[in-house]
Amino acid sequence: MAFQVLLILLLGAAAGAATLYLPRLRRSPRISLRTLLIAIAVLALPLAYWTHWRYSDRAQVGWLQVDSPQAKQLLGEVEIAADADMPTAAYTANYVDVRRLYQQAESSVSPNSALQVDFDNDRVVVQCEDPLELRALLSAMQQADRRSPDQFVIRGIVINRDGLPIAGAAIDLIGPRTIENYFRTRADGSFSMPVNAPEGDGYALQIRADQNHPILTTPFSLDEMERERIARVRLPR
């Protein structure tokens, strides 16, 4: 993204510098104003390609404010199963790997009842004979599910070109020196991706709704001033 902005600024500077010489160029019998404008247009075409058109087949990314209602709706929640034979609940992690979250919770609660635990992507389903211990495990996971100050987290939602959420799509983070894979979108198209990558430019998300046709997003940066980012990814097809 910074590279694109630099090119646009260079184009603007070139056009601005050219206007300073317009009076002189008008008096020149060799170069007309029309010729100058045509030359600027010719230079603008390849710059426009590099700044926009080369990304025309990529997924477009819109960034939501962290404290916006739309961003808060994408947070995973606790789900309680009311009709299960044994007390059952599920927790969807937002900032910490769900396996690590559960291990920490189990260590702090030390349940004595029989447990059955199943992990799926960023979600854990826990069955526990004692409902009080089950609630204690869920509470411990919620309290520990916090972003550390030096950690990047990319959350968001993936939708198709009609605006409908895409469930079960794999998402990878592609960077200049790192690849992190993979996370999957939830039933509502949302996802949460704790990132262990350095700040910098040239990052993109790779969406694999169809395993044979991965789609990259337009590039973005990881900035230490914005550790949590919420993306609204619209696929072109």
PyRosetta script that sets phi, psi and omega in degrees:
from pyrosetta import init, pose_from_sequence

init()
pose = pose_from_sequence("MAFQVLLILLLGAAAGAATLYLPRLRRSPRISLRTLLIAIAVLALPLAYWTHWRYSDRAQVGWLQVDSPQAKQLLGEVEIAADADMPTAAYTANYVDVRRLYQQAESSVSPNSALQVDFDNDRVVVQCEDPLELRALLSAMQQADRRSPDQFVIRGIVINRDGLPIAGAAIDLIGPRTIENYFRTRADGSFSMPVNAPEGDGYALQIRADQNHPILTTPFSLDEMERERIARVRLPR")
pose.set_psi(1, -42.5)
pose.set_omega(1, 178.6)
pose.set_phi(2, -62.2)
pose.set_psi(2, -35.4)
pose.set_omega(2, 178.3)
pose.set_phi(3, -64.0)
pose.set_psi(3, -41.0)
pose.set_omega(3, 178.6)
pose.set_phi(4, -63.8)
pose.set_psi(4, -44.6)
pose.set_omega(4, 179.9)
pose.set_phi(5, -62.1)
pose.set_psi(5, -39.1)
pose.set_omega(5, 178.8)
pose.set_phi(6, -61.5)
pose.set_psi(6, -42.8)
pose.set_omega(6, 179.3)
pose.set_phi(7, -63.9)
pose.set_psi(7, -40.8)
pose.set_omega(7, 178.3)
pose.set_phi(8, -63.5)
pose.set_psi(8, -41.7)
pose.set_omega(8, 178.6)
pose.set_phi(9, -64.5)
pose.set_psi(9, -39.1)
pose.set_omega(9, 177.8)
pose.set_phi(10, -63.7)
pose.set_psi(10, -40.7)
pose.set_omega(10, 177.8)
pose.set_phi(11, -62.7)
pose.set_psi(11, -44.0)
pose.set_omega(11, 178.8)
pose.set_phi(12, -63.5)
pose.set_psi(12, -39.9)
pose.set_omega(12, 178.3)
pose.set_phi(13, -64.7)
pose.set_psi(13, -39.2)
pose.set_omega(13, 179.0)
pose.set_phi(14, -64.5)
pose.set_psi(14, -42.4)
pose.set_omega(14, 179.2)
pose.set_phi(15, -66.6)
pose.set_psi(15, -39.7)
pose.set_omega(15, 178.7)
pose.set_phi(16, -65.5)
pose.set_psi(16, -41.1)
pose.set_omega(16, 178.7)
pose.set_phi(17, -64.5)
pose.set_psi(17, -35.1)
pose.set_omega(17, -179.3)
pose.set_phi(18, -65.6)
pose.set_psi(18, -35.7)
pose.set_omega(18, -179.0)
pose.set_phi(19, -66.1)
pose.set_psi(19, -25.3)
pose.set_omega(19, 178.3)
pose.set_phi(20, -66.2)
pose.set_psi(20, -25.7)
pose.set_omega(20, -177.3)
pose.set_phi(21, -102.3)
pose.set_psi(21, 6.3)
pose.set_omega(21, -178.5)
pose.set_phi(22, -58.3)
pose.set_psi(22, -45.9)
pose.set_omega(22, 179.1)
pose.set_phi(23, -56.9)
pose.set_psi(23, -41.8)
pose.set_omega(23, 179.8)
pose.set_phi(24, -67.4)
pose.set_psi(24, -39.6)
pose.set_omega(24, -178.5)
pose.set_phi(25, -69.0)
pose.set_psi(25, -31.6)
pose.set_omega(25, 178.9)
pose.set_phi(26, -65.1)
pose.set_psi(26, -33.2)
pose.set_omega(26, 179.8)
pose.set_phi(27, -81.2)
pose.set_psi(27, -11.5)
pose.set_omega(27, -178.3)
pose.set_phi(28, -79.2)
pose.set_psi(28, 130.3)
pose.set_omega(28, 178.2)
pose.set_phi(29, -74.4)
pose.set_psi(29, -10.6)
pose.set_omega(29, -174.5)
pose.set_phi(30, -94.6)
pose.set_psi(30, -34.7)
pose.set_omega(30, -174.8)
pose.set_phi(31, -122.2)
pose.set_psi(31, 121.5)
pose.set_omega(31, 177.8)
pose.set_phi(32, -96.7)
pose.set_psi(32, 164.0)
pose.set_omega(32, 177.1)
pose.set_phi(33, -62.0)
pose.set_psi(33, -37.8)
pose.set_omega(33, 179.5)
pose.set_phi(34, -63.0)
pose.set_psi(34, -41.3)
pose.set_omega(34, 178.1)
pose.set_phi(35, -63.3)
pose.set_psi(35, -40.1)
pose.set_omega(35, 179.2)
pose.set_phi(36, -62.7)
pose.set_psi(36, -44.6)
pose.set_omega(36, -179.5)
pose.set_phi(37, -64.6)
pose.set_psi(37, -38.3)
pose.set_omega(37, 177.6)
pose.set_phi(38, -64.3)
pose.set_psi(38, -40.8)
pose.set_omega(38, 179.3)
pose.set_phi(39, -63.2)
pose.set_psi(39, -41.3)
pose.set_omega(39, 178.5)
pose.set_phi(40, -64.1)
pose.set_psi(40, -40.6)
pose.set_omega(40, 179.5)
pose.set_phi(41, -63.6)
pose.set_psi(41, -40.4)
pose.set_omega(41, 178.9)
pose.set_phi(42, -63.6)
pose.set_psi(42, -39.8)
pose.set_omega(42, 177.6)
pose.set_phi(43, -69.1)
pose.set_psi(43, -31.5)
pose.set_omega(43, -177.2)
pose.set_phi(44, -70.6)
pose.set_psi(44, -30.0)
pose.set_omega(44, -176.7)
pose.set_phi(45, -60.4)
pose.set_psi(45, -51.9)
pose.set_omega(45, 178.1)
pose.set_phi(46, -65.9)
pose.set_psi(46, -33.0)
pose.set_omega(46, 177.2)
pose.set_phi(47, -65.9)
pose.set_psi(47, -40.2)
pose.set_omega(47, 177.8)
pose.set_phi(48, -63.4)
pose.set_psi(48, -36.5)
pose.set_omega(48, 178.3)
pose.set_phi(49, -62.8)
pose.set_psi(49, -46.9)
pose.set_omega(49, -177.2)
pose.set_phi(50, -68.6)
pose.set_psi(50, -30.4)
pose.set_omega(50, -176.1)
pose.set_phi(51, -89.9)
pose.set_psi(51, -21.1)
pose.set_omega(51, -176.5)
pose.set_phi(52, -140.8)
pose.set_psi(52, -58.1)
pose.set_omega(52, -169.3)
pose.set_phi(53, -63.2)
pose.set_psi(53, -28.2)
pose.set_omega(53, 179.7)
pose.set_phi(54, -71.2)
pose.set_psi(54, -11.9)
pose.set_omega(54, 176.4)
pose.set_phi(55, -105.1)
pose.set_psi(55, 13.5)
pose.set_omega(55, -174.8)
pose.set_phi(56, -66.1)
pose.set_psi(56, -25.0)
pose.set_omega(56, -179.5)
pose.set_phi(57, -95.5)
pose.set_psi(57, 9.4)
pose.set_omega(57, -179.1)
pose.set_phi(58, -96.4)
pose.set_psi(58, 162.6)
pose.set_omega(58, 174.1)
pose.set_phi(59, -70.6)
pose.set_psi(59, 136.9)
pose.set_omega(59, 179.9)
pose.set_phi(60, -89.2)
pose.set_psi(60, 140.4)
pose.set_omega(60, -177.2)
pose.set_phi(61, -117.2)
pose.set_psi(61, 124.7)
pose.set_omega(61, 170.6)
pose.set_phi(62, -110.9)
pose.set_psi(62, 136.0)
pose.set_omega(62, -174.9)
pose.set_phi(63, -102.4)
pose.set_psi(63, 128.8)
pose.set_omega(63, 179.7)
pose.set_phi(64, -94.0)
pose.set_psi(64, 152.1)
pose.set_omega(64, 173.6)
pose.set_phi(65, -69.1)
pose.set_psi(65, 138.6)
pose.set_omega(65, -175.7)
pose.set_phi(66, -58.8)
pose.set_psi(66, -37.7)
pose.set_omega(66, -176.4)
pose.set_phi(67, -94.1)
pose.set_psi(67, 12.0)
pose.set_omega(67, -179.3)
pose.set_phi(68, -78.0)
pose.set_psi(68, 154.4)
pose.set_omega(68, 177.3)
pose.set_phi(69, -58.4)
pose.set_psi(69, -37.0)
pose.set_omega(69, 180.0)
pose.set_phi(70, -63.2)
pose.set_psi(70, -39.5)
pose.set_omega(70, 179.6)
pose.set_phi(71, -69.4)
pose.set_psi(71, -39.1)
pose.set_omega(71, -179.2)
pose.set_phi(72, -67.8)
pose.set_psi(72, -30.5)
pose.set_omega(72, 178.7)
pose.set_phi(73, -66.9)
pose.set_psi(73, -18.7)
pose.set_omega(73, -177.6)
pose.set_phi(74, -88.7)
pose.set_psi(74, -0.3)
pose.set_omega(74, 178.7)
pose.set_phi(75, -75.4)
pose.set_psi(75, 139.7)
pose.set_omega(75, 175.6)
pose.set_phi(76, -68.8)
pose.set_psi(76, 152.7)
pose.set_omega(76, -175.7)
pose.set_phi(77, -130.8)
pose.set_psi(77, 172.1)
pose.set_omega(77, 173.9)
pose.set_phi(78, -82.7)
pose.set_psi(78, 135.2)
pose.set_omega(78, 176.7)
pose.set_phi(79, -120.0)
pose.set_psi(79, 129.4)
pose.set_omega(79, 179.3)
pose.set_phi(80, -107.8)
pose.set_psi(80, 126.3)
pose.set_omega(80, 177.4)
pose.set_phi(81, -86.9)
pose.set_psi(81, 115.4)
pose.set_omega(81, -174.7)
pose.set_phi(82, -82.7)
pose.set_psi(82, -25.0)
pose.set_omega(82, -173.0)
pose.set_phi(83, -110.6)
pose.set_psi(83, 20.1)
pose.set_omega(83, -179.5)
pose.set_phi(84, -80.5)
pose.set_psi(84, 152.4)
pose.set_omega(84, 178.7)
pose.set_phi(85, -66.5)
pose.set_psi(85, -33.7)
pose.set_omega(85, 178.6)
pose.set_phi(86, -123.7)
pose.set_psi(86, 144.8)
pose.set_omega(86, 179.6)
pose.set_phi(87, -47.7)
pose.set_psi(87, 122.1)
pose.set_omega(87, -172.6)
pose.set_phi(88, -134.6)
pose.set_psi(88, 139.3)
pose.set_omega(88, 176.4)
pose.set_phi(89, -149.6)
pose.set_psi(89, 157.8)
pose.set_omega(89, 178.4)
pose.set_phi(90, -127.1)
pose.set_psi(90, 144.1)
pose.set_omega(90, 176.1)
pose.set_phi(91, -128.0)
pose.set_psi(91, 132.2)
pose.set_omega(91, 177.9)
pose.set_phi(92, -106.8)
pose.set_psi(92, 120.0)
pose.set_omega(92, -175.9)
pose.set_phi(93, -77.7)
pose.set_psi(93, 149.9)
pose.set_omega(93, -179.3)
pose.set_phi(94, -116.1)
pose.set_psi(94, -31.1)
pose.set_omega(94, -172.2)
pose.set_phi(95, -128.9)
pose.set_psi(95, -19.7)
pose.set_omega(95, -175.7)
pose.set_phi(96, -126.9)
pose.set_psi(96, 146.3)
pose.set_omega(96, 176.3)
pose.set_phi(97, -53.2)
pose.set_psi(97, 129.7)
pose.set_omega(97, -171.5)
pose.set_phi(98, -65.2)
pose.set_psi(98, -30.4)
pose.set_omega(98, 178.0)
pose.set_phi(99, -67.2)
pose.set_psi(99, -40.9)
pose.set_omega(99, 177.4)
pose.set_phi(100, -67.4)
pose.set_psi(100, -38.2)
pose.set_omega(100, 177.7)
pose.set_phi(101, -58.9)
pose.set_psi(101, -46.9)
pose.set_omega(101, -177.5)
pose.set_phi(102, -66.9)
pose.set_psi(102, -40.9)
pose.set_omega(102, 179.7)
pose.set_phi(103, -60.0)
pose.set_psi(103, -41.9)
pose.set_omega(103, 178.0)
pose.set_phi(104, -65.0)
pose.set_psi(104, -41.5)
pose.set_omega(104, -179.3)
pose.set_phi(105, -65.9)
pose.set_psi(105, -43.2)
pose.set_omega(105, -179.6)
pose.set_phi(106, -64.9)
pose.set_psi(106, -36.7)
pose.set_omega(106, 179.7)
pose.set_phi(107, -67.0)
pose.set_psi(107, -37.7)
pose.set_omega(107, -177.9)
pose.set_phi(108, -79.4)
pose.set_psi(108, -34.2)
pose.set_omega(108, -177.9)
pose.set_phi(109, -84.8)
pose.set_psi(109, -36.3)
pose.set_omega(109, -177.3)
pose.set_phi(110, 51.5)
pose.set_psi(110, 63.0)
pose.set_omega(110, -177.7)
pose.set_phi(111, -66.2)
pose.set_psi(111, 146.1)
pose.set_omega(111, 178.9)
pose.set_phi(112, -101.5)
pose.set_psi(112, -15.7)
pose.set_omega(112, -177.6)
pose.set_phi(113, -81.3)
pose.set_psi(113, 164.1)
pose.set_omega(113, 177.0)
pose.set_phi(114, -66.2)
pose.set_psi(114, 138.9)
pose.set_omega(114, -177.3)
pose.set_phi(115, -127.1)
pose.set_psi(115, 148.3)
pose.set_omega(115, 167.2)
pose.set_phi(116, -134.4)
pose.set_psi(116, 124.6)
pose.set_omega(116, -173.5)
pose.set_phi(117, -125.8)
pose.set_psi(117, 130.2)
pose.set_omega(117, 178.1)
pose.set_phi(118, -129.3)
pose.set_psi(118, 130.7)
pose.set_omega(118, 179.3)
pose.set_phi(119, -106.0)
pose.set_psi(119, 141.6)
pose.set_omega(119, 175.2)
pose.set_phi(120, -148.3)
pose.set_psi(120, 109.6)
pose.set_omega(120, 180.0)
pose.set_phi(121, 59.7)
pose.set_psi(121, -115.7)
pose.set_omega(121, 179.7)
pose.set_phi(122, -105.9)
pose.set_psi(122, 23.2)
pose.set_omega(122, -175.4)
pose.set_phi(123, -125.4)
pose.set_psi(123, 141.1)
pose.set_omega(123, 176.1)
pose.set_phi(124, -125.2)
pose.set_psi(124, 134.3)
pose.set_omega(124, 175.6)
pose.set_phi(125, -109.1)
pose.set_psi(125, 124.7)
pose.set_omega(125, -175.3)
pose.set_phi(126, -120.0)
pose.set_psi(126, 128.9)
pose.set_omega(126, 171.0)
pose.set_phi(127, -112.9)
pose.set_psi(127, 130.7)
pose.set_omega(127, -176.4)
pose.set_phi(128, -143.4)
pose.set_psi(128, 134.3)
pose.set_omega(128, -178.4)
pose.set_phi(129, -64.4)
pose.set_psi(129, -31.8)
pose.set_omega(129, -178.9)
pose.set_phi(130, -98.3)
pose.set_psi(130, 113.0)
pose.set_omega(130, -179.1)
pose.set_phi(131, -63.8)
pose.set_psi(131, -29.4)
pose.set_omega(131, 178.0)
pose.set_phi(132, -67.5)
pose.set_psi(132, -41.8)
pose.set_omega(132, 177.5)
pose.set_phi(133, -67.4)
pose.set_psi(133, -35.0)
pose.set_omega(133, 177.3)
pose.set_phi(134, -62.4)
pose.set_psi(134, -46.1)
pose.set_omega(134, 178.8)
pose.set_phi(135, -64.3)
pose.set_psi(135, -34.5)
pose.set_omega(135, 178.7)
pose.set_phi(136, -66.7)
pose.set_psi(136, -39.1)
pose.set_omega(136, 177.8)
pose.set_phi(137, -64.0)
pose.set_psi(137, -44.7)
pose.set_omega(137, 179.8)
pose.set_phi(138, -63.0)
pose.set_psi(138, -43.0)
pose.set_omega(138, 179.7)
pose.set_phi(139, -63.3)
pose.set_psi(139, -40.6)
pose.set_omega(139, 179.5)
pose.set_phi(140, -64.7)
pose.set_psi(140, -39.1)
pose.set_omega(140, 178.5)
pose.set_phi(141, -66.8)
pose.set_psi(141, -41.9)
pose.set_omega(141, 178.8)
pose.set_phi(142, -61.2)
pose.set_psi(142, -42.5)
pose.set_omega(142, -178.6)
pose.set_phi(143, -68.1)
pose.set_psi(143, -32.6)
pose.set_omega(143, -178.2)
pose.set_phi(144, -85.3)
pose.set_psi(144, -14.0)
pose.set_omega(144, -176.6)
pose.set_phi(145, -81.4)
pose.set_psi(145, 74.7)
pose.set_omega(145, -179.0)
pose.set_phi(146, -131.2)
pose.set_psi(146, 146.1)
pose.set_omega(146, 177.8)
pose.set_phi(147, -77.9)
pose.set_psi(147, 130.5)
pose.set_omega(147, 175.8)
pose.set_phi(148, -72.9)
pose.set_psi(148, 153.1)
pose.set_omega(148, -173.7)
pose.set_phi(149, -58.0)
pose.set_psi(149, -30.9)
pose.set_omega(149, -176.3)
pose.set_phi(150, -101.5)
pose.set_psi(150, 16.3)
pose.set_omega(150, -176.1)
pose.set_phi(151, -104.9)
pose.set_psi(151, 140.6)
pose.set_omega(151, 170.4)
pose.set_phi(152, -93.0)
pose.set_psi(152, 141.4)
pose.set_omega(152, 174.0)
pose.set_phi(153, -135.3)
pose.set_psi(153, 129.4)
pose.set_omega(153, 174.6)
pose.set_phi(154, -111.8)
pose.set_psi(154, 116.0)
pose.set_omega(154, 175.1)
pose.set_phi(155, -114.0)
pose.set_psi(155, 169.1)
pose.set_omega(155, 176.3)
pose.set_phi(156, 161.1)
pose.set_psi(156, -159.0)
pose.set_omega(156, -178.4)
pose.set_phi(157, -144.7)
pose.set_psi(157, 146.0)
pose.set_omega(157, 177.1)
pose.set_phi(158, -113.6)
pose.set_psi(158, 127.1)
pose.set_omega(158, 179.8)
pose.set_phi(159, -127.5)
pose.set_psi(159, 159.5)
pose.set_omega(159, 176.4)
pose.set_phi(160, -86.9)
pose.set_psi(160, -176.9)
pose.set_omega(160, -175.0)
pose.set_phi(161, -68.4)
pose.set_psi(161, -15.4)
pose.set_omega(161, 176.5)
pose.set_phi(162, -91.8)
pose.set_psi(162, 1.1)
pose.set_omega(162, 178.6)
pose.set_phi(163, 86.4)
pose.set_psi(163, 10.2)
pose.set_omega(163, 179.9)
pose.set_phi(164, -91.7)
pose.set_psi(164, 139.3)
pose.set_omega(164, -178.5)
pose.set_phi(165, -66.5)
pose.set_psi(165, 146.8)
pose.set_omega(165, 179.0)
pose.set_phi(166, -110.6)
pose.set_psi(166, 116.8)
pose.set_omega(166, -179.4)
pose.set_phi(167, -94.3)
pose.set_psi(167, 147.6)
pose.set_omega(167, 173.8)
pose.set_phi(168, 74.7)
pose.set_psi(168, 12.4)
pose.set_omega(168, 177.9)
pose.set_phi(169, -79.5)
pose.set_psi(169, 136.1)
pose.set_omega(169, 176.7)
pose.set_phi(170, -81.3)
pose.set_psi(170, 142.8)
pose.set_omega(170, -178.6)
pose.set_phi(171, -129.5)
pose.set_psi(171, 129.5)
pose.set_omega(171, 175.6)
pose.set_phi(172, -118.1)
pose.set_psi(172, 149.6)
pose.set_omega(172, 170.7)
pose.set_phi(173, -99.3)
pose.set_psi(173, 121.2)
pose.set_omega(173, 179.7)
pose.set_phi(174, -109.5)
pose.set_psi(174, 124.5)
pose.set_omega(174, 179.8)
pose.set_phi(175, -132.8)
pose.set_psi(175, 176.2)
pose.set_omega(175, -178.9)
pose.set_phi(176, -58.8)
pose.set_psi(176, -35.7)
pose.set_omega(176, -176.6)
pose.set_phi(177, -131.7)
pose.set_psi(177, 16.3)
pose.set_omega(177, -176.8)
pose.set_phi(178, -152.4)
pose.set_psi(178, 149.9)
pose.set_omega(178, 171.2)
pose.set_phi(179, -134.9)
pose.set_psi(179, 125.0)
pose.set_omega(179, 178.1)
pose.set_phi(180, -120.8)
pose.set_psi(180, 120.7)
pose.set_omega(180, 179.4)
pose.set_phi(181, -145.4)
pose.set_psi(181, 157.4)
pose.set_omega(181, -11.1)
pose.set_phi(182, -133.5)
pose.set_psi(182, 160.5)
pose.set_omega(182, 176.3)
pose.set_phi(183, -120.7)
pose.set_psi(183, 157.5)
pose.set_omega(183, 178.9)
pose.set_phi(184, -122.1)
pose.set_psi(184, 149.3)
pose.set_omega(184, 176.3)
pose.set_phi(185, -73.3)
pose.set_psi(185, 149.2)
pose.set_omega(185, 179.9)
pose.set_phi(186, -81.4)
pose.set_psi(186, -175.0)
pose.set_omega(186, -177.5)
pose.set_phi(187, -61.6)
pose.set_psi(187, -29.2)
pose.set_omega(187, 180.0)
pose.set_phi(188, -94.6)
pose.set_psi(188, 11.1)
pose.set_omega(188, 179.2)
pose.set_phi(189, 84.6)
pose.set_psi(189, -4.0)
pose.set_omega(189, -178.1)
pose.set_phi(190, -81.4)
pose.set_psi(190, 163.6)
pose.set_omega(190, 177.7)
pose.set_phi(191, -154.9)
pose.set_psi(191, 161.1)
pose.set_omega(191, 175.3)
pose.set_phi(192, -140.4)
pose.set_psi(192, 130.5)
pose.set_omega(192, -172.6)
pose.set_phi(193, -131.5)
pose.set_psi(193, 97.8)
pose.set_omega(193, 170.3)
pose.set_phi(194, -65.8)
pose.set_psi(194, 131.9)
pose.set_omega(194, -171.6)
pose.set_phi(195, -116.7)
pose.set_psi(195, 127.5)
pose.set_omega(195, 173.5)
pose.set_phi(196, -108.8)
pose.set_psi(196, 70.7)
pose.set_omega(196, -177.2)
pose.set_phi(197, -138.0)
pose.set_psi(197, 151.7)
pose.set_omega(197, 179.5)
pose.set_phi(198, -75.8)
pose.set_psi(198, 158.0)
pose.set_omega(198, 176.3)
pose.set_phi(199, -67.5)
pose.set_psi(199, 157.4)
pose.set_omega(199, -180.0)
pose.set_phi(200, 152.3)
pose.set_psi(200, -176.6)
pose.set_omega(200, -178.3)
pose.set_phi(201, -101.2)
pose.set_psi(201, 171.5)
pose.set_omega(201, 171.9)
pose.set_phi(202, 84.5)
pose.set_psi(202, 18.9)
pose.set_omega(202, 177.5)
pose.set_phi(203, -88.5)
pose.set_psi(203, 154.8)
pose.set_omega(203, 174.8)
pose.set_phi(204, -153.7)
pose.set_psi(204, 153.4)
pose.set_omega(204, 172.0)
pose.set_phi(205, -94.7)
pose.set_psi(205, 138.7)
pose.set_omega(205, 174.4)
pose.set_phi(206, -108.0)
pose.set_psi(206, 120.4)
pose.set_omega(206, -177.2)
pose.set_phi(207, -103.2)
pose.set_psi(207, 128.9)
pose.set_omega(207, -179.8)
pose.set_phi(208, -121.3)
pose.set_psi(208, 70.2)
pose.set_omega(208, 173.5)
pose.set_phi(209, -70.8)
pose.set_psi(209, -35.7)
pose.set_omega(209, 172.5)
pose.set_phi(210, -117.0)
pose.set_psi(210, 116.7)
pose.set_omega(210, -174.1)
pose.set_phi(211, -58.4)
pose.set_psi(211, -26.0)
pose.set_omega(211, -178.2)
pose.set_phi(212, -85.1)
pose.set_psi(212, -11.6)
pose.set_omega(212, -176.6)
pose.set_phi(213, -136.3)
pose.set_psi(213, 72.6)
pose.set_omega(213, 177.0)
pose.set_phi(214, -65.6)
pose.set_psi(214, 145.2)
pose.set_omega(214, -177.9)
pose.set_phi(215, -124.1)
pose.set_psi(215, 128.7)
pose.set_omega(215, 176.1)
pose.set_phi(216, -89.4)
pose.set_psi(216, 150.5)
pose.set_omega(216, 172.1)
pose.set_phi(217, -86.0)
pose.set_psi(217, 168.8)
pose.set_omega(217, 169.9)
pose.set_phi(218, -63.5)
pose.set_psi(218, 148.8)
pose.set_omega(218, -173.8)
pose.set_phi(219, -67.7)
pose.set_psi(219, 156.2)
pose.set_omega(219, 177.4)
pose.set_phi(220, -149.2)
pose.set_psi(220, 175.2)
pose.set_omega(220, -177.7)
pose.set_phi(221, -115.5)
pose.set_psi(221, 154.6)
pose.set_omega(221, 168.0)
pose.set_phi(222, -106.0)
pose.set_psi(222, 117.5)
pose.set_omega(222, -174.9)
pose.set_phi(223, -119.6)
pose.set_psi(223, 132.6)
pose.set_omega(223, -177.6)
pose.set_phi(224, -63.2)
pose.set_psi(224, -17.5)
pose.set_omega(224, 177.5)
pose.set_phi(225, -81.6)
pose.set_psi(225, -8.6)
pose.set_omega(225, -179.0)
pose.set_phi(226, -138.4)
pose.set_psi(226, 76.1)
pose.set_omega(226, -172.1)
pose.set_phi(227, -73.6)
pose.set_psi(227, -26.6)
pose.set_omega(227, 178.4)
pose.set_phi(228, -114.4)
pose.set_psi(228, 124.7)
pose.set_omega(228, -178.9)
pose.set_phi(229, -126.5)
pose.set_psi(229, 139.4)
pose.set_omega(229, -178.4)
pose.set_phi(230, -118.9)
pose.set_psi(230, 115.3)
pose.set_omega(230, -173.5)
pose.set_phi(231, -104.2)
pose.set_psi(231, 139.7)
pose.set_omega(231, 170.4)
pose.set_phi(232, -111.6)
pose.set_psi(232, 102.2)
pose.set_omega(232, -172.0)
pose.set_phi(233, -99.5)
pose.set_psi(233, 120.6)
pose.set_omega(233, 178.2)
pose.set_phi(234, -109.4)
pose.set_psi(234, 119.0)
pose.set_omega(234, -179.8)
pose.set_phi(235, -77.7)
pose.set_psi(235, 145.2)
pose.set_omega(235, -179.7)
pose.set_phi(236, -74.3)
pose.set_psi(236, -14.6)
pose.set_omega(236, -179.4)
pose.set_phi(237, -150.3)
pose.dump_pdb("model.pdb")
